[in-house]
């Protein structure tokens, strides 16, 4: 759903570092080039959650401008029986440089409750620019897109942070640069539709959209192991609330050692 990709993003607190200081220079130690993770989306208006849709994130190797990249596709779809309430057909794509984990290209093609948007961005990190159909925009070092930020953030070592710390980063979306963060909320056991897990909990600062509210209202739990895959997301939306649970995975880089029990 719109910004289902933002679901998993992080920020910073307590020190005088800039986003570039905190969010640059990581290397991929968390995922493989053929990983696939699926999610179930549950929707509630009066406290009873119903199965409202699905989401999927897949990753494959691909060359972009003679550079090896991770081609990530994130999609979100509402169940046809609920399309009359709020139809969602979202597709996000990013091409991430395997050496730097910086986005080379980003594509967003979404349909949300009658709102449609297509966006195509090419990043030039040498010139610090983002090229869109609306022109050329200056961007800061280490800027991310909605989808690449998820995979970059999975490589953060959360053991370096204490509860309440924020990890900042820059994101480019809708021809604008956003100064965002994730607030680290510590570790806890979370029980999902898939099973019970040791998890890392945080609250991402969201950009207000057609579906999600802005601010720190979303809560995200990721696996407390080397994979750092999203396990559960909870958030209020414009009407009601959503809960997103990981329901399947293939080709994780490491065993899912955070899982305590299955279902």
Buried (B, 14 or more C-beta within 10 A) or exposed (E): BBBBBBBBBBBBBEEEEBBBBBBBEBEBEBBBBEBBBBBBBBBBEEEEBEEBBBBBBBBEEBEBEEEBBBBBBBBBBBBEEBBEBBBBBBBBBBBBBBEBBBBBBBBBBBBBBEEEEEBEBBBEBEEBBBBBEEEEBEBBBBBBBBBBBBBBBBBBEBEEBEEEBBBBBBBBBEEEBBEBBBBBBBBEEBBBBBBBBBBBBBBBBBBEBBBBBEEBBBBBBBBBBBBBBBBBBBBBBEEBBBBBBBBEBEEBBBEBEBBEEEE
